[in-house]
């Protein structure tokens, strides 16, 4: 483990992180090799803030990955400016805020928040004084990519920040109003909203020092800025239209190029998810499985909301929630069972039976689906008995007993109808066997289903 990086993290977070590390990394030999040195240092306590505690828990669990000195398996490709000139190996797009309606003040505040020393900006000279010249900033050209021409931002380039080819020449004599200038951010006052730029290469950050500063032509303006101007002048220019026209979008090697650019190895991705740190992914790591789990979780939230409506007699709202759950997850067992119970109470016995049966197809051992289907079949059988369709009712009781052979209501109903059929046979009365229209679930069924739902989905 990178000892210096680990020590810096401990100095920032304090003793609480060290205690969590000792618990989480107790079996990690790399951590045990440095723990004695780390324990000699003293760390200040930062208090028990909930957000900080969660961050510390994450660091402690992922310490073997976060502090591994070789997690970055490739060197990032830094020649961004040269890449653009070399033929656009990937799609260079205007900043996404160009296609969004963001408030002026909010965008302006974000620029002063995000702009850093060493960043590159492009501007147009609007005024020249004896102590330097002022720029109207057009865009950022290194690091962050932002188009800021409409924000009316000004920056000063002081005369001492302008290189001179001779000690006797006036540096300002080489510049005139209207020139396009590429410069580096020398200083930024976020409170007074003042920006100072420099044309000296030394002002740039190490990752951008290869980019030349000074006067540029219109052809040298960043590609993203030129495309932003085009998008701003034509309302039909959508993000998708511009993307599909980019040469880099059609590059068959764009994925490999971007992986190399950000310094990620395609064979050993440095992911915080341990399952993604190798090529041999488990079945549970694939998007289809993860999506199925997410859908089941979202559907279950709808089911809980529906059950709450059901318990308070709001049946329309409950049905809407169950249908929403089944739109998210077509075969969600809990949603099918809950909707079946609601159908039964509304008198739609056949729809209820259909939902319970579908739930059992997806989960044959689901206890509530079996119980509710058994109760509904018994209730339907009793209604058929009243219509003297005894043989059909007997079939429903047999089916209920096949689901739960110990169900007392089904056993009693089966016993009674057997005796009734025997009496009919002995008296030679004809029996009607066809199905007929059934009425709604009786009070007994409503009480049983509501009781079961409340137990299954407590508030």
N, C-alpha and C positions, 0 to 999 in steps of 0.2 A: 504493500500500500504506500501511496505517496505521503511520506511522513510530514513534510512541510505543509502540504495542502490540508491534511487532516488537522494539523495544529492550528492553522488559520481558522478553520471552521469551528474548532473548539473554543478558541479565543473569542469568537463572535457570539456563539450560542451559550457558552458557559458550562458549568458543572452538570447541569441537567442532561445535556447531550452526551457528555462523557459517561454518565450513569446508564443511559439508554444503550450506548454503544457496547458497554461491558455486558449488558444483558443479551443483546441481539447478536453480537459477534463473538460470543464466548467460545464457539467451536471453530472459528476462523484462525488458522495458524499465522496468516499474515498480520492480523490485528494483534494477536498475542505477542508477536515479535516486537511490536512498537509500543504496546500498552505500558510497559514499565517506564519508558522515557516520557510518555504523555502524562502519566500519573504524577510525575515530579513537578509539573507545572501547576500553577494555581489559576483557576478560572473564576471570574465573577459570576454571581447568580443574577439572572435577568428577570426573575419572577416567573410565575406559572401562568402565562398567557395561553389561552386555548389555541390560537392560530400558531404561535411559536411551538407549542407542544406537538402539533400535528406535523409540522415541518421537521422537527427534530426526530420524530418517530420514523418519518420517511427516510431521512438521512441515515439513521441507525440501521434500518433494515436493508438499505441499498448501499451501505458503505463499501462493500467489497467491489461494487461496480463503479460507484462515484469516485473513489480514491484509487482506482486501478491506474497505474502510470501508463499503461499501453492500451487504454480503451479506444483511443483514436488511432485507427489502423491505417490511415492514409493521410497524406499532406494535402490541405486544401489548395485549390487552384486559385491563385490570387490575381492573375492577369485579366481582370474583368474588362477593363477598357479596351485592351488589345483584342479580347475575344469578340467584342461587339464589332470591331472593325474587320475582323477576320471572316465574317460571314454568318453571324448569329447562330451559334450551335444550339441554342435553346430559345424559346419564345420570350422576347423582351417586351413586356407589357407596360402600359401606363399604370400609375398607381391606382389602386382600386377605388380610392376616394373620388377620383374623377367621375366615376359612374354612380356616385352616391350623393344625396342631398345633405351634406353636413353643414352646420351653421358656420358662418364666417369666423366668429369669435372663437369657437371651439377649435377650428383648424389652426388658427393663428396661435392659440395657447399651446396646442400640441407641438407645433414647430419649435417654439421656445423651450418646451419641455424636453424634446427629443434631440435637438441639435447639440452636437458635442464638438469640443476642440479637435482639430485634425480632420474633420469632415470636409468634403469638397462641395462648393456651391458655384453656380454659374449665374452671372448677372450682366446687366447692361449699364455702362457709364452714363449717368444723368447729370453730373455736375463735377467740375474740376476746380479745386482750390489750390492755393500755394502749399498747403500742408498735406494734400492727397486728393483722392477722388472718391465720389460716392457712387454706389451701385444700386440699381433696382434689381433685386434677386428674382431670378426666373425659375430655377429648379435646383435640386441637390443632385450631385453627379458622382458621388462615391459613398459607400456605406448605405445609408438610407436613400431611397429613391422617392422624392416628393416633388410635385409641381406646385410652385408657390407664387407664380407671377401675379395671380389675382389677389394675393394677400397684402400687396403694397409694402413689402418689407425692404428696408434700406440697410446697407452695410458700408462702413468706412474702410478704405484701404489707405493707411497712413503712408506718407512718403518714405518713411524708414522701412516699410514693409515691401517696397518696390525695388527689385534688383536694378543696378545700373551697370552698363557695360564699360563705363569710364568714370574716373573720379571727378572729372571736370564737367560731365554732362548732367543736365537736369533730367532726372528719371521721368518726370511728368511730360516731357516734351515728346515722348514716344506714344502718348495716348491722347485720344480725343473723344468727345461726347458721342455716344452711340456704339462704341466698341463693345464687343462681347468679351467678357473676362471670365476665366476659370481660376478660382482662388481657393485657398484653404482657410478654414475658420481659425483665426488666431485667438479670439476671445469672445465670450458671450455673456452679457449681463441680463439675466432672466427677469430681474425685477424692473430695471429701467428699459428693457427691451432694446438693447443696443448690441449690434454685431460688428465685430472687427475682423477683416480678412487680410491675408498675407499672400504675396506671390513668391515667397521663399519656399523651396522644397522642404526645408527643415521643419516647417509648421505642420506637415502632414503626418498622419499616423503611419506606422510601419507597413501596414497592409496596402496603403494607397500611395506610397512614396514614388512608385514608378510612373504615376500620371503627371504629365507636364502642365505647369501652371502658366498663366499669361493670356495674351490675346488669342482668341480662336475664331474660326470662320463659322458660318451658319451650318456648313456640312459637318462640323465637328460637334455640334450640339448633341447631347445624349439622345439615343433612339427613343427612349421612353417619353422624353419631353416632346419630340416631334410628333409622336403618335398621340400624345395628350392634346396637342394643339388641334390635330385633325379631328379627334373625338369631340372636342369642345365646340368646334365649328359646325358639326353635323350631328343632329340629335338621333339620326338613325344608326350611328356607329355604336353598336353594342359591344360589350366585352367579348362575347362569343365571336362576333364578326371579325374583330381585330385579331383575336387569337388564331382563328383558322387561316388568316392571311399571312401569319408570321412564317418565315422560312424555317425557323427553329422548331416550330410545332410539328413539322413533317419529318424531322430528323429521326431516323430509326434508332440512333444510338443516344437519344437524349437522356434516357434514364441513367445509363452508364456514365455519361458526361456529368450530370448533376450530382451523382453519388461521389464522383471524384472531386468535384468542385467544393463540396461541403466536407470532404475528408472522411467519407464513410466507406467501409469495405463492404462489398456485396456478398462476400463469403462469411464474414463474421460481423454482422451488424451490431453496433454498440447500443443496444436498447436497454431501457430500464426494466422491460418485461423479460424475465429470464427465459421464457419460452421462445422469445424471438432472437436469442443470441446464437442460434445455430440454424443450420439448414434443415435439420430433422424435426420439423414442426409436428406437434401432437394434433390430433383431430380437433381438440377443443380450442386450438389457437386460430383456426380458420374463421373467416368473416361470417360464413353461413351459420356456424354454430353459435358464435357470439351474438349475431343478430337474432337468432332464435331465442336465446336467453333474455336479451333485451326486450323483445316483443312480449315474452311471457311475463316479464316483470311489469311492463307498462300495462298490459291487459289486466293483471291482478289488481293494480291500483283502481282501474275502472270497476272491477268486480266488487271491491270493498266499498266504493262509493255507491254502487247499485244496491248492495245489501243494506247499507245505511238508509237509503231511500225506502227500500222494501219494508224495513222494520218500522218506519214511521208512516207507512201507508201511502207513500208517493210512488205508486206503481208505474206511472208513465215515465217518470224520471229514472226509475230503476231499470225499466226495459231499455231506455236509451243508453244507459251505461253498459248494460250487458251486450247490446248490439255493437257498441263502440269497441268493447273488449274483443269481440269476435271479428270485427273488422281488422284489428291489429294482429290478432293471433287466431286464425280460423278454427283451429282444433283445441282451443284452450279449455281444458276439462272443467276448471272451476266456473268459468263463464257459462258453459253448457249446462252444468248442474244447477247453477243459480237461475238461469233463464228458464230451465225446465220447471223449477219449483214455482216460478212466477206464472208460467203458462198454466200449470195445474190449478193454481188458485184462481186464475181468471176463467177457468172452465175449458181451456183448450187442451183436453186430455191427450189427444193424439200428438199434438205438437210437443207436449211435455215428454211423452214416451219417446218420441224421436230424438229429443235432446239428450235424454238419459242414456239411450242406447248408443248414440254417437260418442258420448263421454266414456262409456264402457269399452267401446272399440279402441279408443285411444289409451285408456288406462283400465284394463280389465279388473284390477283389484281395488278400484276406487270405492271406498266404503260408503260414502254418502250417495254416490250414483246408484249403487246397488240398492241401498235402503230406500231411496226416494222412488226408484223404478218399481220396486216391490210394492210399496205403499200405493202408488198410482195404479198399478195393475189390479190390486185388490179393490180399490175404489171403483175402477171401471167395471170390474166383475160384479160388484154389488148393484151398480146401475143397470147392468144387463139382466141381473136376476129380477129386478123390479119389472123389467119388460118381458119376463118369462123366456129369455134367451139363455136357458140353463146350460146347454152344452158349450156354447161359446164362452160363457162365464167360467165354466169349469176349466176350459183351456187356459184362461188367463190366470186362474188360481194355480194351476200346475206350473205355469211359467214363473209365477212369483215364487213358488216353493223351490224351483230349480235355481233361483238366485239366492234364496235364503231359506233353507229347509227348516230352520228353527223359528221362523217368523210366526208369532202366535195368531195374528189376525188372519194370515193366509191359511194356517192350519185349521183354524176354526171355520173359516169360510169354506174350505175344501170339504171338511167333515159335514157341514150343514148341507152343502149343495149335493153331495153324494147321497145323503139320505133323501133329499128332495127328489132327485132323479129316480131313485129306487121306488119312491112312492108313485111318481108319475108312470113309471114302467109297469108297476103292478096294477095301477088303475087304467093303464093303456091310454093316457093322455098324450097327444102329439107335442113334440118339443120344437121350438123355433131355434135355428142354429145360426142364422145370418147375423152379421153385425148391424147395428142400428145406430142412429145418432145418439150421442151421449150428452148429458148435461154437464154442468160445471162441477168442480171438485167440492165435495161437501165440507162442512165445518171441521169434521174430524181430520180430513186430509190437510186442510189449511193450517190447523194447529200444529200437526206433525212436521210439515215442511218448514214453517216459520221457526219452530223450535230448533230444528236441525241447522238451518241457515245461520241463526244467531250464534249457535255454538261453533260453527265452522269458521265464521268471519266475525269475531268480536270487534267492537269498535276500537 
